Each structure stands twice: as C-alpha cells, then as structure tokens.
C-alpha cells in the first residue's frame, strides 16, 4: 500500500489520495485527509483533536526526553528524601492530604454559597461537606494510628539505608522503566498486527473511513493479546519490587 499510495487504500472509491504506511496500516497523508477521517469519528471535536495531534507531533522530540529525564530525577530525589528525612516527608504528605481535602472542600462550599456555582450548587455543597468530613476523619484516624505510622516510617528508613549501602540498586528503577517500555512497545506492535487481520469494509462512499470486522477466533486472539499486555506489565512491576 505504501508503494502505491493512490490505489489499494481507496479501492472501490471514486476519491484517490496519497497515503503512507505505518506498521501494517495504510494511513492518509496530509492534515486535510486526516481531518476528513476524524470528522466521521470525532465530529465537532475534530479541530481540537487535530490541534492536539499537531502539538504532540511538533513537541514530541523535545517533550518526551524531558519527561523521561524529569521522572528519573524525581525518582532518585524521592529515594534520597526517604533516606534522609523519611518521617518529615511522610508527615508533610499527611498534612497535604488532610489540608487539601479540608481546604478544597471549604472552597467548594464557599463558592457554592456565593453563587459562583449556581447550576450545581447543591451538588457542590454536598461534595464540599464530604471532603471536609473525609479530611477530619482522616486526621483522627492518623492520630489514633500514630504508632503504626512510626513503625512504617522505620521500615521505609531501613529500606532506604539498604539501598544506600548497595549503590547498584539505584540502577534498578531505570532498568525497570526500560523493561516496561520495551514490553509495552513490543506488545502494542504485536496487537496492531493482530488487529490488522480483521476484514476491512468501507463506510460510506467517501473512501476514508473504515471499520474492522473480526471473527470469534480473531476476537479471542485480541482479548488474549490485551490480557498478556497487562499481565506482562504487572509481572515486570512485581519483578522490580
């Protein structure tokens, strides 16, 4: 299909357009044809989808490496904080959780009472009361279970000390991320190949939209592929732990 961009993809249609091969798929080239495809799928949201896709395509080479690097740095900072000040860090997280629930709940109630949420005033007040109540209950539960929390913090500190004593363990999170990414990419490629075995049928006479019809056996293969995808991701996560 990629070597004959104006033939196979548009078979049986009066409209011909250039296409490109992506894996085992033959997709139209150009934003106009992509918009035509999305028009039948997303309707009024086509412009938003196209804008989002253009932004992702333009910023991908810069954003993705930055996201990966930031994730790795944050992960190592978390290990460092757990090693140096686990108790203070856990206490800060508890304060943020309790304070966030109570503060946001009071903000929602205040906004509803001032008429800023006229259409959803009752729902907003109910939600705010539930958040405040949850924050108060959580505060008393943490106070009553303070001894158990101290024991958990001690376990975290001991684990952080073990990691600090064995520097090679610091490489494990990075290796786990690489393993998960390789597993995810390989399984998605495999699933795309399995999905492309379905029978393709045109929708309408415009020569753009397609639907896939699968037999019972093909559907079972697809279901098993998705099951194996999640199983392998969970297995990789459990192995790293």
C-alpha positions in Angstrom: 0.0 0.0 0.0 2.9 2.4 0.8 4.5 1.9 -2.7 1.1 2.5 -4.4 -0.3 5.4 -2.3 -3.2 6.1 -4.6 -4.5 2.6 -5.2 -5.1 0.0 -2.5 -6.3 2.2 0.3 -9.0 3.7 -1.8 -10.2 0.6 -3.6 -13.8 0.8 -4.6 -14.0 4.6 -4.1 -14.1 7.5 -6.6 -11.8 9.5 -4.3 -8.0 8.9 -4.6 -5.5 10.4 -2.2 -1.8 9.8 -1.2 -1.3 7.5 1.8 1.6 6.4 4.0 2.4 3.1 5.6 2.6 2.9 9.4 3.4 -0.6 10.5 0.8 -2.8 8.9 -1.6 0.1 8.4 -2.1 2.4 5.4 -3.0 5.9 6.6 -3.8 9.1 4.6 -1.2 11.8 4.2 -1.8 15.5 4.9 -3.8 17.2 7.6 -6.8 17.7 5.3 -7.3 13.9 4.8 -6.6 13.3 8.5 -9.3 15.9 9.3 -11.7 14.1 6.9 -11.0 10.8 8.8 -11.5 12.4 12.1 -14.6 14.3 11.0 -16.5 11.0 10.9 -15.1 9.8 14.3 -14.9 13.0 16.4 -17.5 15.2 14.7 -17.4 18.7 16.4 -14.2 17.9 18.2 -12.2 17.5 15.0 -10.3 20.8 15.3 -9.4 20.2 18.9 -8.1 16.7 18.1 -6.1 18.0 15.1 -4.6 20.8 17.2 -3.6 18.4 19.9 -2.1 16.0 17.4 0.0 18.7 15.8 1.2 19.9 19.1 2.2 16.4 20.1 4.0 15.8 16.8 5.8 19.1 17.0 6.9 18.9 20.6 7.4 15.1 20.9 11.2 15.2 20.2 11.7 17.7 23.0 9.0 16.9 25.5 9.4 13.1 25.7 13.2 13.1 26.6 12.5 15.9 29.1 9.6 13.9 30.7 11.8 10.8 30.9 14.7 12.7 32.5 12.5 14.5 34.9 10.9 11.2 36.0 14.2 9.6 36.7 15.5 12.7 38.7 12.3 12.8 40.7 12.6 9.1 41.5 16.1 9.4 42.8 15.1 12.6 44.8 12.3 10.5 46.4 14.8 7.8 47.4 17.1 10.5 48.8 14.3 12.1 50.8 13.3 8.7 52.2 16.9 8.1 53.3 17.5 11.5 54.9 14.1 12.6 56.2 11.5 9.9 55.9 9.5 11.0 58.9 9.3 14.6 57.9 8.4 13.7 54.3 5.6 11.4 55.4 4.3 14.0 57.8 4.3 16.6 55.0 2.4 14.2 52.8 -0.2 13.6 55.5 -0.6 17.3 56.1 -1.0 18.0 52.4 -3.7 15.2 52.1 -5.7 16.4 55.1 -5.2 20.1 54.4 -6.0 19.6 50.7 -9.3 17.8 51.4 -10.5 20.3 54.1 -9.3 23.3 52.2 -10.7 22.3 48.8 -14.0 21.2 50.5 -14.4 24.6 52.2 -13.5 26.4 48.9 -16.2 24.5 47.1 -18.8 25.2 49.8 -17.8 28.9 49.8 -18.1 29.2 46.0 -21.5 27.5 46.0 -22.9 29.7 48.8 -21.6 32.9 47.0 -23.5 31.8 43.8 -20.4 31.0 41.7 -21.8 27.5 41.0 -25.4 28.3 40.5 -26.2 25.3 38.3 -24.5 22.8 40.6 -24.9 24.5 44.0 -26.5 21.5 45.8 -24.0 19.0 44.4 -21.1 21.4 45.2 -22.2 21.8 48.8 -22.6 18.1 49.2 -19.2 17.4 47.7 -17.6 20.0 49.9 -19.2 18.6 53.1 -18.0 15.1 52.1 -14.4 16.4 51.5 -14.3 18.2 54.8 -15.7 15.2 56.7 -13.2 12.9 55.0 -10.3 15.2 56.0 -11.5 15.4 59.6 -12.0 11.6 59.8 -8.6 11.0 58.2 -7.0 13.4 60.8 -8.4 11.4 63.7 -7.5 8.1 62.2 -3.9 9.2 61.7 -3.8 10.5 65.3 -5.0 7.2 66.6 -2.7 5.1 64.4 0.4 7.2 65.0 2.3 4.3 66.5 1.7 2.2 63.4 2.8 5.0 61.2 6.0 5.4 63.1 6.7 1.7 62.6 6.0 2.1 58.8 8.4 5.0 58.7 11.0 3.0 60.4 10.7 0.3 57.7 11.0 2.9 55.0 14.1 4.3 56.6 15.6 0.8 56.8 14.9 0.1 53.2 16.4 3.4 52.1 19.6 2.6 54.2 19.8 -0.8 52.4 19.6 0.9 49.0 22.3 3.5 50.1 24.6 0.7 51.2 24.2 -1.1 47.8 24.6 1.6 45.1 24.0 -0.9 42.3 20.3 -1.0 43.5 20.0 2.6 42.3 20.2 1.3 38.7 17.2 -0.9 39.2 14.4 1.7 38.8 16.0 2.8 35.5 16.3 -0.8 34.3 12.7 -1.5 35.4 11.5 1.5 33.4 13.4 0.3 30.3 11.9 -3.2 30.7 8.4 -1.8 31.0 8.8 0.5 27.9 10.2 -2.4 25.8 7.4 -4.7 26.9 4.7 -2.0 26.2 6.1 -1.1 22.8 6.6 -4.7 21.6 3.1 -5.7 22.8 1.4 -2.7 21.2 3.2 -3.5 17.9 2.0 -7.2 18.2 -1.6 -6.1 19.0 -1.6 -3.8 16.0 -0.6 -6.7 13.8 -3.3 -8.9 15.3 -5.9 -6.1 14.9 -5.0 -5.6 11.2 -6.1 -9.2 10.4 -9.7 -8.2 10.6 -11.8 -7.8 7.5 -11.8 -4.2 6.4 -15.0 -2.6 5.0 -15.6 1.0 3.8 -18.1 3.3 5.5 -20.0 5.4 3.0 -18.7 6.4 -0.4 -16.1 9.0 0.5 -13.2 6.4 0.7 -11.8 7.5 4.0 -13.5 5.8 7.0 -13.1 2.0 7.5 -14.5 -0.5 10.0 -12.9 -3.8 11.0 -14.9 -7.0 11.4 -13.5 -9.8 13.4 -14.4 -13.5 13.7 -14.8 -15.2 17.0 -11.3 -16.6 16.8 -9.7 -13.2 15.9 -11.6 -11.6 18.8 -10.3 -14.2 21.2 -6.7 -13.5 19.9 -7.2 -9.8 20.5 -8.6 -10.4 24.0 -5.7 -12.7 24.8 -3.2 -10.1 23.5 -4.6 -7.4 25.7 -4.6 -9.8 28.7 -0.9 -10.6 28.0 -0.1 -6.9 27.7 -1.4 -6.2 31.2 0.0 -9.4 32.6 3.5 -8.7 31.3 3.3 -5.1 32.7 2.3 -6.3 36.1 4.9 -9.1 36.0 7.6 -6.5 35.2 6.4 -4.3 38.1 6.3 -7.2 40.6 9.7 -8.4 39.4 11.3 -5.0 40.0 9.8 -4.9 43.5 
